[in-house]
Amino acid sequence: MLYTFGLHKHVNIKYRESASRLARYELLCMLDHLGVRTDIHERQLGGASFLCFESRLLSPQELSFLASHSSVWFMAESVNGLLSPIAFDSPFYLPDDLPEVLKYKGKTSVPFTSLMLNVALSLCRELPAASDTVILDPLCGKGTSCFCALQRGMNAVGLDLDQWDVKETADYFTRYLKLHMLKHTVQSRSETFQRHAVPVTDFFFADTKEHFQTSDRRFLRLGCGDTSLVPALTRHSAPHLILADLPYGIQHAPQTGSHAEPFRRLLSRALPVWAAVLRKGGVLALSFNTLTLPVHTVIDAMEHAGLHPFTDDRVSHFRHEVEQAIVRDVVFAGKDKEES
């Protein structure tokens, strides 16, 4: 069967130049996760971009998974040269405005964050149902990664050193839940790790009142503190996936106290902690600016932390220019289940 997927036209001109390539390799990873080995071709129809591939008949559940692709807005079968639209179940648990509404300088784009999430999910050896999956962002800023995970019906844990970013994230999500009349509870507490007190805010919510009453809920946990304190937030909810977007060194820099911390030092102390809390069989996705941090440095740091970077062709084509001073790439690494 020949499938044809329509792609969004990204608003960022620079990102748009690479968008079709990124979308193709994202889809390749997702199809590989479904056991589908195929070639994907780009096609222009009526001024719009489409990705086309031949495959066995895909199930409704598989189509729903592919519908979560970061750039796909239309899915069809090609029949005698004509496109026949495919009906599919929405892959989203919460409305798609959740990760988009909160705007701020230096925000990682939602499509690229979704791409990281989809590829990491595709590389993960075993995943429970979305309701049991936990995503960690140890450098969460104002929560884009967390909100992308929540939108998909997963649970999210975010930690950031900037108390104002954490507060704005919590305030925004509180307003969002009230605006959409989603049943929820909020709890504030403190966790202690290595003599450091970490302020924590827990949100428990559901997509419907009935689900909330039957305890079919999701959670968002936000903490304020240095990234090395993530064990305080993950004691009873070890993450299946870790998504992190390193500071680019352009709009902001990593901070320890009042002084900028070199990226290599940040990686050398943070990656072992992140690797320790990641579940066995889980995947870490780390994006960064290659103009301030070479790829080989990231790979070496991951290996030193006991992780195993993926270096095959599927995941080696995500480098792209964001703006003149930012050429972004992402490295994915797994934590073997056999590790003790």
C-alpha positions in Angstrom: 0.0 0.0 0.0 1.3 3.5 -0.9 0.9 6.1 1.9 1.2 9.8 1.4 1.6 12.1 4.4 1.2 15.9 4.1 3.7 18.1 6.0 3.2 21.4 7.8 5.0 24.5 6.4 7.1 25.6 9.3 6.9 29.3 10.1 10.7 29.6 10.9 12.4 30.1 7.5 15.7 28.6 8.5 14.1 25.6 10.1 11.9 25.2 7.0 15.0 24.7 4.8 15.7 21.5 6.7 12.2 20.5 7.7 11.5 17.9 5.0 14.8 16.1 5.7 14.2 16.1 9.5 10.6 15.0 8.9 11.7 12.1 6.7 14.2 10.7 9.2 11.7 11.2 12.1 9.2 9.1 10.1 11.8 6.6 9.2 12.5 6.0 13.0 8.8 5.8 13.8 8.2 3.3 11.0 11.2 1.3 12.1 9.7 1.1 15.6 6.6 -0.4 14.0 8.7 -3.0 12.1 8.2 -1.3 8.8 11.4 -1.2 6.6 10.9 1.1 3.6 12.2 4.0 1.6 10.5 7.4 2.1 10.4 9.8 -0.8 9.5 13.5 -0.8 6.9 14.7 -3.3 5.6 18.2 -4.1 1.8 18.4 -4.9 0.1 21.7 -5.4 2.9 23.6 -3.7 2.8 21.4 -0.6 5.3 18.9 0.6 4.4 15.2 1.1 6.3 12.1 2.3 5.4 8.9 0.4 6.2 5.3 1.3 5.0 1.8 0.6 4.1 -0.4 3.5 1.9 -3.3 4.6 -1.6 -2.2 5.8 -1.1 -0.2 9.0 -3.5 -0.8 11.9 -5.5 2.0 13.4 -3.2 2.1 16.4 -0.1 2.3 14.2 -1.7 5.2 12.2 -2.5 7.0 15.4 1.1 6.7 16.5 2.3 8.0 13.1 -0.2 10.9 13.4 1.8 12.2 16.3 4.7 13.0 13.9 5.9 16.5 14.5 5.1 17.7 11.0 2.3 15.5 9.7 -1.1 17.2 9.3 -2.7 14.9 6.6 -2.6 11.2 5.9 -3.8 9.5 2.8 -3.6 6.3 0.7 -2.7 6.7 -2.9 -5.2 4.7 -5.1 -4.8 4.8 -8.8 -2.9 8.1 -8.5 -5.6 9.7 -6.4 -5.3 10.5 -2.6 -7.9 8.9 -0.4 -7.8 10.5 3.1 -7.3 8.2 6.1 -9.4 8.5 9.2 -7.4 8.0 12.4 -7.8 8.4 16.1 -6.2 11.5 17.6 -3.0 10.6 19.5 -3.4 13.5 21.8 -4.7 13.4 25.4 -4.9 17.2 25.9 -5.6 20.0 23.4 -2.7 20.8 21.0 -2.5 24.4 22.3 -0.8 23.2 25.5 2.8 23.4 24.4 2.3 26.4 22.0 0.6 29.1 24.1 3.4 30.0 26.5 5.9 32.1 24.4 9.3 33.2 25.6 12.7 34.2 24.2 14.9 31.2 23.5 12.0 28.7 23.5 12.8 25.4 21.7 10.2 25.0 18.9 7.4 22.6 19.6 7.9 20.7 16.3 11.5 20.0 17.1 10.7 19.0 20.7 8.0 16.7 19.4 10.6 15.3 16.9 13.0 14.5 19.8 10.2 12.9 21.7 9.0 10.7 18.8 12.5 9.5 17.9 13.4 8.8 21.5 10.1 6.8 21.9 11.0 4.9 18.7 14.4 4.0 20.0 13.2 2.9 23.4 13.3 -0.9 23.8 10.2 -1.3 25.9 7.6 1.3 26.8 4.5 0.9 29.0 1.2 2.5 28.1 1.3 6.3 27.8 -0.5 6.7 31.1 2.5 4.9 32.8 5.3 6.5 30.8 7.4 9.2 32.6 9.4 11.9 30.7 12.1 13.9 32.5 13.5 17.3 31.4 16.4 18.1 33.7 16.8 21.5 32.1 13.2 22.3 31.6 13.1 26.1 31.3 9.5 26.9 30.9 8.4 23.4 30.2 8.0 22.8 26.5 9.2 19.2 26.7 7.0 18.5 29.7 3.9 20.0 27.9 4.6 18.0 24.7 4.7 14.8 26.9 1.5 15.7 28.8 -0.3 16.5 25.5 0.4 12.9 24.5 -1.0 11.5 27.7 2.3 10.8 29.4 3.6 12.0 32.8 6.3 14.6 33.0 9.0 15.7 35.5 10.8 19.0 35.0 13.6 20.7 36.9 15.3 24.0 36.4 17.6 26.3 38.3 15.7 29.5 37.5 12.9 29.9 40.1 11.1 32.5 37.9 10.9 30.1 35.0 9.6 27.3 37.2 7.0 29.7 38.7 5.8 30.9 35.4 5.5 27.3 34.1 3.4 26.3 37.2 1.3 29.5 36.9 0.7 28.9 33.2 -0.3 25.2 33.7 -2.7 26.2 36.5 -4.4 28.7 34.3 -4.5 26.2 31.4 -6.2 23.6 33.6 -8.8 26.1 34.8 -9.4 27.5 31.3 -10.1 24.1 29.9 -12.1 23.1 33.0 -9.9 20.0 33.6 -10.3 18.5 37.0 -7.1 18.7 39.0 -5.3 19.0 42.3 -2.1 20.9 43.1 0.3 20.1 45.9 3.4 22.0 47.1 6.1 20.3 49.1 9.9 20.0 49.6 12.2 17.1 48.8 15.7 16.8 50.3 18.7 15.4 48.4 22.3 15.6 49.4 21.4 18.2 52.1 19.7 20.4 49.4 16.0 21.3 49.8 14.2 21.2 46.4 10.8 23.0 46.2 8.4 20.8 44.3 4.9 21.4 42.9 2.8 18.4 41.8 -0.1 18.6 39.5 -2.5 15.7 39.2 -5.1 15.9 36.5 -7.2 14.0 33.9 -8.8 14.7 30.6 -12.3 14.1 31.9 -14.0 14.4 35.3 -14.9 10.7 35.1 -11.3 9.6 34.6 -10.2 11.9 37.5 -12.7 10.3 39.8 -11.6 6.8 38.9 -7.9 7.8 39.5 -7.1 7.5 35.8 -4.8 10.5 36.1 -1.6 12.0 34.8 1.0 14.1 36.7 3.3 17.0 36.2 6.1 17.5 38.7 8.1 20.7 38.7 11.1 21.3 40.9 13.5 24.2 41.3 17.2 23.5 41.7 20.4 22.5 40.0 20.1 19.7 37.5 22.2 17.4 39.7 19.3 17.2 42.1 17.0 15.3 39.7 17.1 12.2 42.0 14.9 14.2 44.5 12.1 14.3 41.9 12.4 10.8 40.4 12.6 8.5 43.5 9.2 7.0 42.9 8.9 7.8 39.2 12.0 6.9 37.3 11.9 8.3 33.8 11.6 6.1 30.7 12.9 9.0 28.5 15.0 12.1 29.2 14.7 15.0 26.9 17.1 17.9 27.4 17.9 21.0 25.3 21.3 22.5 26.4 21.6 26.3 26.6 23.0 27.5 23.2 25.4 30.0 24.7 23.8 32.7 22.6 20.7 33.9 24.4 21.5 32.4 27.7 24.3 30.3 29.2 24.4 27.5 31.8 24.6 29.0 35.3 26.1 27.8 38.5 25.6 30.6 41.0 26.5 33.8 39.3 29.1 32.5 36.9 28.7 30.8 33.5 29.6 27.1 33.6 31.5 25.6 30.7 29.4 23.2 28.7 31.9 20.3 29.1 31.8 20.7 32.8 28.0 20.8 32.9 27.9 17.5 30.9 30.6 15.8 32.9 28.7 16.3 36.2 25.1 16.1 34.9 25.2 13.2 32.6 26.2 10.6 35.2 23.3 11.8 37.4 20.8 11.7 34.5 22.0 8.2 33.5 21.6 7.0 37.1 17.9 7.9 37.3 17.0 6.7 33.7 15.2 3.4 33.6 17.1 0.5 32.1 16.2 0.2 28.5 15.4 4.0 28.4 16.6 6.6 26.1 18.2 10.1 26.6 17.9 12.8 23.9 20.2 15.8 24.1 20.1 18.7 21.7 22.7 21.4 21.6 24.4 24.1 19.5 27.3 22.5 17.6 29.0 25.9 17.2 29.6 25.9 21.0 29.8 22.2 21.7 31.2 19.6 19.2 29.2 16.4 18.6 32.1 14.2 19.5 32.3 15.9 22.9 28.7 15.0 23.6 29.1 11.4 22.5 32.3 11.0 24.6 30.5 12.4 27.7 27.6 10.1 27.2 29.8 7.1 26.9 31.8 8.1 30.0 28.5 8.3 31.9 27.7 4.7 30.9 25.2 5.4 28.2 25.4 4.1 24.6 24.9 6.7 21.9 23.0 5.6 18.8 25.2 6.4 15.8 23.4 4.5 12.9 22.1 6.2 9.8 18.6 6.7 11.2 19.6 9.2 13.8 22.6 10.9 12.1 20.7 13.5 10.0 19.1 15.9 12.5 21.6 18.7 12.3 20.1 21.9 11.1 20.6 25.7 11.2 18.3 27.5 13.6 19.8 31.0 13.0 23.2 32.4 12.1 24.8 31.6 15.4 23.0 28.3 16.1 23.5 25.0 14.3 21.5 22.5 16.3 22.0 18.8 16.5 20.6 16.0 18.8 22.3 12.9 20.0 20.3 9.9 21.3 21.7 7.4 23.8 20.3 4.3 25.4 20.7 2.6 28.8 21.0 -1.1 28.4 18.7 -3.3 30.3 21.5 -5.6 31.1 23.4 -3.0 33.1 23.5 -3.6 36.8 
